[in-house]
């Protein structure tokens, strides 16, 4: 990303005060670039605007979005508002963008105007990149003849053009794409130093060197050994822990570490072998140590031995923390509420699923319970209320042995809820005392019930306000979203919910973080993380009030795209240039969730926060699932033939045709992930295919209409929705059957 140029200024006309703020940033590559432009109105409210600026480097406009773009023969560029983003209230912003080409250089414009009034336009001073050498480790020893792995991380306010690696002050390699790495071979025995140097893409080019790191090749290194991250580990009965193993120095070839266990038969380890190479010898590989449930009251012990040919071995003592005869801590707040727990099965959903052909195979899967209106707390003759679900959870907990039980509730009733959609609009409005009603009639009763001591042994997960905060980043052109921001209703409502819910020791809070097809672009990614940080930091307990975040709630984004990554190129073009990826920085949900977690931590959240991914409907199996990458040399054809996500457009979200059940719920499925979960119960509609009057405040959204030809947000594509759908939350048999048929992994 190129540095954002902030153009500010104020001017006045005879009829109205016009003042504007323009942020202009680019992502450059050889011969081309993507520009992201954010216009902020600092003057009187606008109803229609035209942005103007001039290219000074011969750049050419190719295609743009979110505005009507044009470039004349004098290189003057204009962008005129569309119907949906023409109104800009005082203080409101809108983001637009375009793709362009350049040769020689790509200087940023400096003469921004809105409706002919100058906004200034001086770009910021270019900053040098940052760079850090991450390998080799300082003071590390490497066998004579072995490759020495060099690796570095680098970042810039613009873009990093290259990273150079030096050994003993001599340039040994240049890498132009992350991850920046090189294997240095043929180094003589003795002491050496390594460093990295990063260059940006600015004009003039700036660079910065990392600190030098000393390392040794051969001579005096002694006998290599297997190294463990701990000499002992305590494992709770019915649970597991991990121990990391690595080598003390770089090998000359592959090394197999064999692991064995002696002692208590209830303690087991997996895997039994680890393989280290010249590239990964210094990266710990985890071994899972598990302790199964037994009936004795003894803390069993075992010895785990790690051995490798030509290496000194290491032993780790594992102790089972016996739980028989003990009273488990009531309401203890654990790091991951899904770890070692069984999931609550909603009997209402389970009965509907089991009644469908083949549905019994998944009817005992844990799903989320949606508290999407005030009446849902009490329940009705046809739907269980909050307390009824908790009572049923106590019964299931009593029947599952000594394992804890996790039950999931969706907290979803903010005033002006889901402000940019219609199918999931709620019952409360900001203009009708909605925030106070949300606090007093919705959150307070929920918190009072959850705080009942009889439920203290349950692990209660709350999913906080789906799609709310991301709307304040991307959809302020919608009046209800702008009202939610200006009034502070979303931020204050979420803070209130966190303060009330996280104060209960056995309640866990996960905030909804949209999905990669919404905030995966750099213009949305960082601002969303910052909004989450400023919102949560304003709670009574600050960052302690959040256990984690969830992505893809009730959405269809593929968990993994197995046939290409964001770094894949086709005939010299990156897949980011394809119509499907559309310059997004992520192609699937797992890579997005892991990256967004790191960004959240960087913004101040706890390092142990966990991510959840809703996999209830993102399996995309069936006959339409590609079995291998496309062989096409056209980037659009390659992506369309390779992607497992078979939606017409990644912006489509309502009752998608061809979708399938995704990964079944499981704890600790990947690094940084607390769990894969089914928060949206499969078979519950996203919205009605046509207008259906109801008393739940839910409107008719054309994105749920299979005949709808789309809008700006989904590239004017067909909606891809199934026909004959009921209002959101009601049972949709045809959808459930299709999800079951297209499940991936398949339902056995």
N, C-alpha and C positions, 0 to 999 in steps of 0.2 A: 504494500500500500504506500502510495506517495503521501507526503505530508499534506494535511488539510490546510488550504489557504483560507484564512478568515478575512472576509471583506466586510468592513463595517463603515457606517456613515449615516448621516441624517440630512435630509433635504426636504424642502416644502414647496408645494405648488400653491397657486392662488385659491384652489378649491379644497384641498385636503393635505394633511401632513403625511408624506410618504417617507418612510425610513426602513432600511433593510439591512439584513445580515446574511452574507452568502459564504458558505463553506464549500470549497472546491477541492476534491482529492482525486488522484488518479492511481490506477494500477497499471504499470507499464510493462511491455515486453518489446522485443525488437520489431519495430515497424507498426506497433499498434498499442492501444490503451483503452481502458474503461474509465470513464469519469463519473463520479458521484457528486451531485450538487444538492446542497440543502439550503433552501430559502427560508429565512425567518422574517416575519413581518413585525417591525418595531414601531410602525406608525398606525394610522387609522385602519380599520377593517377594510379588506380588499374583497371585491367580487369580480374576479378576473385579473390576471396578471400576465405580464410578458417579461421574461428574463432576457437580457442582452449582454453580449460580451464579444471580444474580438480575438481570434487566433493570431499570434504574432510569429509563429514558427512554420507556417504552411500546413498546419494540421487540417485534416479533412473529416468532417462529420460523416459517419456511416449509417448508424441507426440509433434511435433514441427511444425512451420509454417514459411514461407518466407525464408527457407533454407533447405538443406538436412542434417538432424541431425543424429548423431550416438554416442553411448557410448560403450567403450570397457571394458574388464574385470578389468582393472586397474582404472576404474572410470574416464578415460579421455574422455571428450566430444568434438566433432567437429561439426561445422555447416558450410557447404559449400554453396557458393552463387548459386542462380538460374540464368537463362538466363536474366531475367528482372532486377535483382538488382546486377549483377556482376560488372558493371562499377561504380567505385566510384572516382569522380574527387577529386582533392585536396580540402579539406574543406567540402566535401559532407558527408552525413550521411545516414544510412539505419537502419531500426528497424526490429528486428526479435523476435521470442519468442517461448516458449515451456511450456508444462505442465509436472510436475514431482511429485514424491512421496518422503516422508521422514519419518523417525522415530527417535525419540530422539531429534534431532535438525536439523536445516537447515542453516548451515553457508554459507556465500557467498564465491564464488571462489575468489582467489587472484592472479592467475597465467595466466591472459588473454594473448593470442598471436593472431596475425593476420599474416597469411602466415609464421608462425614459429618465428616471431619477437615479443619479449616481449612488452606488453603494460603497465606493472606495475600491478596494480590491488588491491590497498588497499581500502577497503570500508570505508566510513566516520564513525566518532564516533557517536554512537547511542545517540539520544536526548530523553529526558523525554517527555511524552505526555503533552498536555495542556488540562485543564478541567475547566468548568464553570458551576455552579449551576444556572439553569434558573427558578426553582420553588422549594420551595415557594418564593414569593416576600419578600424582607427584610422588617420586621416590620408588615407583614400581620397577620390578626387574623382569626382563624378558630373555628367554633362552636364545642362545646364539643361533642364527639362521631363521628364527621365527619372525613372522610379520608383526610389526608394532602398529596397533590400531590408533589412528589419529581421528579425532572427532571434535566438532565444535558446534555451538549454537550461536546464532547471530540474528539481530533484529535492527530495524531502522524506522525512523519516522516516515520514510518513504519505502523503498524496497532495497534489499540486499542484492547487488549484482553478482558478487562472487566472494568466495572465501579462499584465501591462500594458506597452505600449510608449509611451515618451515621446520627443518631439523638442523640444529647447530647453526642457525642463521641462514641456511641455504634453502631456497624455494624447492619443494619436492613435488607439489601438486596444487592444482586449482580446481575447485568445485563450484559450479554455478547454480546448484539447486539443493535445497534442504531435503533430507538431513545431510549436512556437510561432513564428509568423512573420506579417509584414504588409508590404505594399508602400506606402511613404509617397510620395504624389504632391503636386504643386503647391508644392513647397518653393522659396522664393525663393533667388536666387543669393547666395552668401556662405558664411560659416562657420556650422556647426551642431553640436549635440551630440545624442547618442542614448543612452538607457538603458532597461533593462527592470526590472520589479518583479514578483516572484512572491509569491503568497499560498498558504498551506496550507489544509487543511480541518479544522484543529483548533478547539477551543473554549477560550480565545478564539482568533480567527484571528491568525496571525503572518505577517509579510511581510518581504521583504528586497529591496534594490535592487542592481543591478549597478553597476559603475563606469561613468562616463560616457565615451563614445567620440566624439572629434571627427571631423568629416568636412566636405567642402566641396561645394557645388553651384555649377557654372559658374565663370567668371572665373578666369583665371590657370592653367587646367589644362593648357594647351599641347595639342599634337597627340596624340591617343590612340595607343597602340601595341599591338602583339601582344607578349606576354611569354612567354619559354620558361623552363622550369625548369632548363635547363642549356645551355651554349653548345657542348658536345661530348658525345659518347656513344660508348663502345666496346662493340661487339656481338660476342660469340663466334660463330665460324663454325658454322652449324647451329643458332644460338639467336636470341634476340631481347631487346630492352630497350625501355623506354618513356620518352618525353619528354612532359612536360605543357605545355600551352599555355593561356593565358588572356588577358584584356584588361586594360589598365592602368587603365581607368576605365569607369564604367557607360555604356552606349550609350543612345540614345534609342529604338532599335528593334533588331530582330534584325540581327546581324552575321555574315556568312559568312567564315570564314578558309579560304583555299585553300592547300593544301600541295603542293609539288612537290619532286622530287629530281633532282639531276644528279650524275654521277660513276659509280662502280663499279656495274655492272649487277646484281651479286649482292646488293646492298643494296636493300631495298624498304621501303615505308612503307604503313601502313593505319591509319585511313581517309585519304582525300585531301581531305576537307572537314570542318570543324567549325562548328557553329552556336552562337553565344552570344546570350543574351537579356538583358533588363534584370534577370532574376532570377539567372542563373547565370554572369554575365560574370567574376566573381571566383573561380570554381571551376575549377581546372585540368582540362582534358580530355586524356586520354592518347592519344598516337600511338605505335603499335608499330613499332619499327624492327627489321627482320629481316635476317639475313645467311645466304644459302643456302650449302650445301657446294659447294666447287669443288676443282680439282686443283692450282691454283698455290700457291706459298708466299709470296704477297704480301699484306700488310695493305692491302686496298683501302680507299678513302675516298670519301665522297659528301657533298654539301651538301644539306641539307633547308631549304627556304625556306617561310616562312609569311607570307602577305600577305592584307590585307583592305582594302576600299575605305575611304578616309578615315583609315587607320591606318598608322603606321610599321611596316614588316615586321621580321622577325627571322630569322636563319639559325643553323642548328645543324650542326656537323661530325660526321659519323658515320664511325667507323673500324671495319673488320672485323678481328677478332682471328683471324688465320689459324691453323689447326691442322694443316696439311699439313706433314709432315716433323718435327713435334714429337711428343714422347712425352707423352700426357696424364697429368696427375697421378694416380697410383695411389691409390685410396681417399680422394680428396679429399671432404670433407664439405661438400656444397652446401646452399643454403638450402631448395630444393625438389627432392626426389629424383625427382619426376615430370617436371620441366621439361626438355624436349628429349630425353627418354628414350623408348625403346620398352618395352613391358611383356612380362613373361615369360608364355608360354602353357603351362599345365600339360598335358602330353600325355595324362595319364590322363583329365582332365575333357574335353579337346578331342575325344578319340575318342568318348566317350559322347555329347557334344553333336552331333557330326557324324553319328552313327548314327541320330539322330531325324529325322523328316521336316522338312525346312527348316532343320535345325540347323546345317548347314554355313555358313550366313550369319553366325553368331556364334561358331563354333567356334574361331576364332583370337583371341578376346578374352582379355585378361589377367585372371586370377582369383586369389584368395588361396589359399594352401596352408595347411591347418589342421593344426597339430601339437597335437592334442587329447588325447594320452596319451603316456606314455613310449615305448611301442612304435612310435609314429609316427616317432620320430627315426631308428630303424634301418630301418623299412619292412618289407615282407614280399614274398612272391612275387607278390601281387596289388596291392600299393600301393608306390609309390616312397617312399623315406625322404628325410631332409633332404639328405644328401650327394648322392644321386642327382638330386634336383631342382637342386641347385647345379651339378652337372656338366652337366645338360641346359641350364641357363641360360648356361653358358660357351659351349656350341655355338651357342645362339641369338644370343648377343652377338657371336660371331665372324662370324655371317652377316648382321648388320644394319648393316654399314658402320661408320662412326665414331661412331654414336650410342651412348650408354651404355644399359644395360639395367637395369630395375628389377624386382625379384622380391619378392613380398609373402608373409610368413609370419604366421600367427595364433598367438600365444603364449597358450595356453588350457588350463591344467591346475592352477590353484590348488587347495589342499585346501578341501573344502566348496564346490567350484566351482558357480557359478550357484545359490546357496543357496536361492533362492525358487522354483525350478522343478524339474522332475523329468526332462524329456526330455533335458536337457543336463547333468545331474549328471556329475561326473567320477569318476576312480578313486581319488583321494586323500582322506583324511579327517583333519581336524585332530586328532581324538582318537587316531589311529593313526600318530603321528609324521609327519603329512602335510607340515608345513612344511619339515622337514629333507629329506624325500624330494623335495619340489618343488625345493629348492635343489640338492641333490647329484645326483639321478638325472634331473632334467629340465632346469633352466636351465644348469647347468654343462656338460653334454654339448652342448647347443645352442650355447652361447657358444664352446666349443672348436672346433666345426666351422666356425662363421661366421668365426672368427678365422684360419682357414687362409689364408696369403698368396696362394694360387692363386685365391681368390675376391675379392681386394681391389679389382678393377676393377668388380665388380657393385655396384649400389645396392640394398642389402638393407633393405626396410621391414619392421618388426615391429609388429604390432597387439597391444597389451598387454591381455590379460585382459578379455574382453568381459563386460559386465554386472556386474562385481565391485564396484567402489567405490560405484556408485549404489545397490546393494542395502543398503549400510551406512547410507544416508540414509533409505530409504523402507520397508525390509522387516525391521526389527528385531523385529517381532512373530513372525517365523519363527525357530525355535530355532537352525537351522544358520547363519542370518545373524547372530543375536546372538552365537553362538559365534565366528564369524569376526571380529566387532568386538572382543569381550572379549579374545580371544587375540592380537589384532593380526596374525593370519595373512595377511589380505588386504593390509594396509598394508605389512607387512614383506616379504611375498613380492614385491609389485610393486616396492618399493624395491630388493630384491636383483636382480630382473630388469633394472631400469633401470641399476643400477651395472655389471652384467656386460655388457649388450648395448651401451649407449651408449659404453662404453670402446673399442669397435671402430669405427674412424673411418668405415668405409663402411656402418655399420648405422644405421638411422633408427628412432626410437621414437615411436609414436603410441598414446596411451592411449584406451581406449574411454570415451565420454561419453554412453552411452545414446541417447535420442532425445527429441523434443519431447513425445511422448505419455507420457513417463515423468517427466521433470524440467522440463517447461515451466512448471509452476505455481511461484509465487514461493516457496512453502514448501520446494520441492525445488531450485530453480534456484541460489540463493545458497549454501545448505548444501553442495550438490554441488561447486560451484566451490571452496569453502573446503576441503573434504575433499581435493580434488585438490591444492590448494596446499600443505596441511600434509603430505600424503604425499610429494610431489615435493621439497619443500624439505628433507626429511630424507635425501635421497640424497647420495652423496659429492660430486656436482657441482651439487646443488641444481637450480634451474630450467633450467640448461644441459643437464640429462640428458634433456630432452623436446623433440622436434621439433614435436609438435602433438597433435591429438586427432581422433578419428573418431566420427561419429554415425551412427545408423541401421544399425549392423552387423547383418546378417541380419534386418533388419526391413522393414516395408512402408510406413512413413510417406511420404506424397507429398512430392516435392522442392519443388514449388510448387503452391499452390491458386490457379489463375488467375482464379477468378470471385468471390473475396472475400478480404479481409484481416482482421486482428484488429480493425481500426477500422471495419469495415462495420457499419452499423446497418440494422435492418429494422423499419419501423413504430415507430421510437423505441426499439427494443431492440437492444443490441449482440449480435453473434454469439457473444460470450463466454457469453451466457445460454442458448445452445442446448444441447441434451442432448449433441450431438456434441463441441463445443468444451469444454463443461463447465468454464467459467471459466479455462481455460488461457490463457496469454499469447501463445501461438503457434499458428498453424493449419497450418504446413508446416515442413519440415526445413531449408530454406535460411535462412529468417529466424531460426530457432532457432540454427542453427550459427553464423551471423554474430554474433548477439547474445551467445551463450555465449562465443565467442572474446573479445569485448570484456570480458566479466565475468572471464574467466581472466586477461587482461592486467592488469585492475584489481587482481586478487588477487596479482600479483607475477610472472606468467609473462612471458617475453620478448615484445616487441612484434612480432616476426617469426614467431611460431608460426603454423602453418598448420592448417587444418581439412580433413578428408576427409569425404565423405558416401558411404556405400554405396548405390549406385543400382541394384544388381543386380536388385531385385524391386519397385521402387516406381513403375513407369511408369503403371499403371492406365489402359491404353488400351482398345481394343475397343469394342463397341457400347454398353457401359454408361457410357462416359465422357461427362459432360455437355458439350455444345458451347457453352453460354452460361449466364449466371446465371439462377437461377429468378426468376420474376415474383411469387412468393408473398409475401404480407405477414405470414405467420406465420414467426417466426424459425427454428423447428425445421424446418418444411417447406422454407424457403428454403435452409438449410444442407444438408439431406439431398439436395435436388435439384440443388444447385450443386457440391458437393464431388466432386473426382475420385477421392479415396480412397474406395473402395466397400466397405471392411470394415464388418461389422455394428457393431463397436465399435472405437475406437482402441486399446483394450487387447488386442485379439486379435493373436497373433503367430505362430501355428503353421500352416504350409502353407496360406496363405490362398487361398480360392477367388476367382477373378476377377482375381487379380494379374497384372501383366505386367512384362517386362523394362523397366528404366528407362534413363536417359541412359547412353550408352556411356562407358567410361572416357576421361577427358580431363584434361589439366593446366590449371591456372589458369582454371577456368571462371567464377569470380565473385570479387568482392572478399573477401579473407581466406581463400579456398579454395585449397589446394594442388592438389586434384584431386577429380573424381568417380571412384570406384573400384568394382570388383566384388569385394568381399571374400568374400561368401557366394556360392559357385559356383551359379548357377541350375541347378536339377534335383537338388540335394542336399537331402534331407529335413530338416525341422526336428525331427521326432520321429514316433514310430509312432502310428498310429490306435488301436492296441490293444496290450496287453502282449505284448512279444516278448522272451523271455530272450536275454541277450547277455553277453559277457565284457568289455564296454567301460565298465561302470558306469552305463549310461544307463537311466533308469527310464521308466515310462509316465506321461505327463502328460495329464490329461483335456482340457486345452486343445487337444490334437491329435486328439481324438475328435469327429467331426462330429455326433454325437448329444448332446454335452455341452451343458447348458443354462446354463453359466456360473457365476460366483461374484461376490463383492463387487468384485473388481478389474476385471471387465469389465461391470459393471452388470447382472449376471445375464442376460447375453445369450448366444445361441448362439455356439459357438466359430468358426464360419465355416471350419473346416478341411476340406481335401480328404480323401476316404476312402481306405483301403487304402494308407496310407503306411508305409514301412519306418522303422527306427530312424534317429536323426539322423546325417547325414553319408552315408548310403547313397543310391544313385541312385534317383530317383523320376520315372519316365518321364512319368507323367500330369501331374505338376507342370511339368516342363520344357515340354511341349507347350502347356500353358495359358499359361505365361509368354511363350512365343514368339508365340502367337496374340494376346495382349493387350498386346504391347510398345508403349511410347510413349516416344520417337518410334518409329513402326513400323519393323520390320526390312525393309529393301529387298532 
